[in-house]
Amino acid sequence: MCFDAYDSEGFYDEMFDAAGKPRLRASLLADKISALNDGELSRRQQAAERALLNMGITFNVYGHEAGTEKVWPFDVIPRIIEHAEWQYLERGLKQRIRALNLFIDDLYHDRKIVKDGIVPADLVESGKCYLRPCQGFDPPGGVWCHITGTDLVRDADGQFFVLEDNLRCPSGVSYVIENREVMKRTFPQVFQGLGVVAVEDYPEKLLETLQFVAPKGCDDPTVVVMTPGPYNSAYFEHSFLAQQMGVELVEGRDLVVSDGYVHMRTTHGLKRVDVIYRRIDDDFLDPLAFRPDSTLGVPGLAEVYRNGKVALANAPGTGIADDKAVYAYVPQIIKYYLGEDIILPNVPTFLCSDEKQREHVLANIDKLVVKPTNESGGYGIVLGPKATPEELVAAADRIRENPRNYVAQPMLNLSRVPSLVDDRFEGRHVDLRPYILYGKDIFVLPGGLTRVALKKGSMVVNSSQGGGSKDTWVLGSDVIPTVTNVAGDVVVPPEPPSGPTQRQMQTTS
């Protein structure tokens, strides 16, 4: 099966260049796939889908008319990132999360960045995820954002941009691990000679991170994963990570506050819990401190947390840095706290809360992507160039009614990767969500979750909106020759220049 008829259709293709030749990083994989007999790749795809079904790798879609639970959509052709390119991304992600953690800590303490006029006070105060009860709190080790999923996209020139940060309860990492397992089971020969970096140690790294943030004096901390329950869209992941770490999966009803500590109900009585990896939004954690109608949380949990008798990951209040309006200020946040220029640039972003920028958005709404500042999963997004006139009018009305709740960005031509469609290859748009753990050190899982828009022409990659995924391969340093300088250091892609994109970012924030 060969790629002779494959057409990139003018988009940046990560496997083939504009002349249709395999890029250096993908040449060996392209040769392996092209050497397969007719029908072999389709059989491998079918085998992968059966493996996913047999392994119970599923996700839930709220309100889906065909039922809630679906087998995880997967495409058997992997996405490749070469070693030097990954070094660049890793450096940029570590810079970003370090600065955002300092930003969150500052907001809940001295608020110097607000006092110095870098980030507007009203932007922070009006943030849906800004929690005043967290004011003055010091999380263990000074770390607020222990687990982050940062969404990256590649534009028409192959340049990476950060699309958004996910610092509340980022999901998807279980599929990274299971995608790799499925590939090894169904298509092992494609790995030969490529030196693909392993991802299987993530649960071990996650457990180390959670143990690090345990309250002082806990030599052997008890860690649990707290889930809203089996009807949550990411329940498979909650149970998977708990099983892989060897810890208990609990719901709020399994926990109780007693004698100033959090305890887990067991068949042998109450057992103290020291660290909770919570997969529940802030509002639902404790009905006494936040939403009184929450049946998912634990009464009194917030007080135990504030007293330093239990650790929560991520820390409550972290979501203020998840706000898409705050996202527009990340270049300034990095400069303010680290004294560095941003390595991985933002997509230029217009804040509808700003009158001048709002006027620009409303005048150009048919050319822009409009996003709610605190939604996830692709919900509420309006793609201007693809929207109907009625949808654009409705979006404009929502912006006028609640401008703080919306931002707008230019619609990027996302990069594409060949995908198997029936018995042929077609390009499909992708993004990338690497996962960052922040404990004693910062660890970035090599690669991350490549989400793919399986519908032809679609730019929406979310699984809840019809997207799927691919295995993401970061190649080892000994696989693809890299350019080195006279000192023998690997030369990675340069930091983004201060061109029009950087100027536009400055004017929109």
Secondary structure, DSSP 8 states (H G I E B T S, - for coil): ---TT---TTS-BSSB-TTS-B-GGGHHHHHHHHTS-TTHHHHHHHHHHHHHHHTT-EEE-TT-TT-SEEE--EEEEEEEE-HHHHHHHHHHHHHHHHHHHHHHHHHTTT-HHHHTTSS-HHHHHT-TT--GGGTT---GGG-S-SEEEEEEEE-TTS-EEEEEEE-SS---HHHHHHHHHHHHHH-GGGGTTT-B---TTHHHHHHHHHHHTS-TT-SS--EEEE-S-TTSTTHHHHHHHHHHHT-EEE-GGGEEEETTEEEEEETTEEEEE-EEEE-S-GGGS-TTTS-TT-SSS-TTHHHHHHTTSSEEES-TTGGGGG-HHHHTTHHHHHHHHH----SS-B---EETTSHHHHHHHHHTGGGEEEEESS--TTTT-EEGGGS-HHHHHHHHHHHHH-GGGEEEEE-----EEEEEETTEEEEEEEEEE-EEEESSSEEE-SS-EEEE--STT-----GGGT-EEEEEEEB-TTTS---B-TT--B-------SSHHHHHHHHT-
